[in-house]
């Protein structure tokens, strides 16, 4: 089947620390991979995406590389800010469809 | 560009009552999704429409949940009768059809509390 597994949170960091949120997937065929973010009180919004193996998605200082060999799409940021505090969801679209499947989410808390 | 609109934002009902949620997707978006997000969990797809046809409703509890998208634009999701475990945020999203890698745009959701 198709599924996404994320590391459990919360992840608690000090400002300017390095961030990694792990995401692995199981999929039939060749999925596209996404990171969505949900800031407090707001709806889900796309952070970045990658559509094929070895692609790197990036946005707002965040990066994730589509690793087919390890079926992973880990989210990284070199220096987090308090404003990055949110819940981050890894997701995939099932191959040859636009069905979007989410992981359970990882809460990030950044303190000054 | 207007985003995905959902109403109401909040709803509290007693178990066994019925409730309906409304969604207006972004203009021109043919694909519409309803997700259920239980506290502490990721969104779970309930039903996916393409225009006014159902693409996937495999995880929709059809004994109590129903959804429609008349005319391929607005959509309503109904629960009848509600159970305590239906307490969740119900998210509507839309995307362009025909582009498998396209972004899904989400509304702010309707928070349902069943007491």
Interface residues (C-beta under 8 A of the other chain):
Chain A: X4 X6 X32 X36 X42 X43 X44 X45 X46 X49 X51 X89 X93 X96 X97 X98 X99 X100 X101 X102 X103 X104 X105
Chain B: X3 X4 X31 X33 X35 X40 X41 X42 X43 X44 X45 X48 X55 X56 X91 X93 X95 X97 X99 X100 X101 X102 X103 X104 X105 X106 X107 X108 X109
